[in-house]
Amino acid sequence: MNTQEEVAFYCPYCGERISVLVDCSEAEQQYVEDCQVCCSPMVLDIQVDDSGMPTVDARPENE
């Protein structure tokens, strides 16, 4: 099982498709990361399911 996966999602500010590298050894994670395109801060909520597949939900930091 790979402990890191690249996950693509859309920036909640500019709508561009970007990706992050997720550490799949943690089932739940939350952190702030700047968009690679518009540099706006996003809160990333990351969930890793039982099969090790991650999902990323991005929302504006000020929400």
N, C-alpha and C positions, 0 to 999 in steps of 0.2 A: 504494500500500500504506500502510495506517495504521500509524504507529509505536507507537501506544498502544492497548491493548485492555482493557476491563473484564472481569475473570474472577471468577466466583462459585465459592465452595467452602464447606465446613462447618468451623467451629471445632472443633479436637480436644478442647477443654475443655468448652464449653457446648453444642455441637452446632448452634448457630444458623448460618443461611446468611448469609454476608457476602461482600463483594467487594473487590478491589483493582484499581488501575490498573497495568497491566504495560507496561514499556517493551520493545517487541518488537524493538528494534534489537540487543539482546543475546541470544544463543542460550541461555545458562545464567546464572542468577542465584540467589543465596541471601542472605537477610537476615531479621532478626527484626522482627516487627511485632506490636503489641498488638491483640487482638481488639477490634472496635468495640463489642461487646456486653458481654463480661465482663472486659475489660482484661487478660486473661492473655497472656503473651508466647508467640508461635508462631514457629517457624522455617519460612519459606516457601522451598521449592525450586521454582524456575520454569524450565521448559523451553519453548523456542520452536522449533517444527518448521520444516522447509524451506519450507512454504507460509506461514509467519508466524503460525500459530495457537499461542497460549500455553496451557500447562497449569500449574496450581498444586497442589503437594502440601504440605499444612500438617501440622506435627507439633508436639507440646509442646516447649518450649525445653529442658526438663530431661531429655529422652529420650536 
